[in-house]
Amino acid sequence: MTENLTRMCPHCDAALPDGAKYCANCGAFVAGDGESTFESAKTFVMNSAAEAEQAARGLMKNEDAQKIAGAAAVGAVAAILLPVSIATGAIIGGGIMAYNRFAKKA
């Protein structure tokens, strides 16, 4: 599926075959070494991930950054759990109110 990505000419948006260095439609030089779009994307993602990891490792040596990361993790957990707990509380509260209302009539 990902192997079917098509390179496009940045000048005229024509499809480029793998390995093309010039656009067959407009003749413009196409930057890159002719590698496939899939390989270009894979290289970009891997390089970006390595840069992000290197930056994160440098930041995690900083005590303030560690505190911020910890607070962000707690915030993420709270953002997930808080709506669930509110909904659960509302359901339980509604059940108790319904039980009390109908139990008195019986």
Secondary structure as the mmCIF struct_conf table of DSSP 4:
data_model
#
loop_
_struct_conf.conf_type_id
_struct_conf.id
_struct_conf.beg_label_comp_id
_struct_conf.beg_label_asym_id
_struct_conf.beg_label_seq_id
_struct_conf.end_label_comp_id
_struct_conf.end_label_asym_id
_struct_conf.end_label_seq_id
HELX_RH_3T_P HELX_RH_3T_P1 THR A 2 ASN A 4
STRN STRN1 ARG A 7 MET A 8
TURN_TY1_P TURN_TY1_P1 PRO A 10 CYS A 12
STRN STRN2 ALA A 15 LEU A 16
TURN_TY1_P TURN_TY1_P2 ASP A 18 GLY A 19
BEND BEND1 LYS A 21 LYS A 21
STRN STRN3 TYR A 22 TYR A 22
TURN_TY1_P TURN_TY1_P3 ALA A 24 CYS A 26
STRN STRN4 PHE A 29 PHE A 29
BEND BEND2 GLY A 32 GLY A 32
BEND BEND3 GLY A 34 GLY A 34
HELX_RH_AL_P HELX_RH_AL_P1 THR A 37 LEU A 59
TURN_TY1_P TURN_TY1_P4 MET A 60 LYS A 61
BEND BEND4 ASN A 62 ASN A 62
HELX_RH_AL_P HELX_RH_AL_P2 GLU A 63 LYS A 105
#
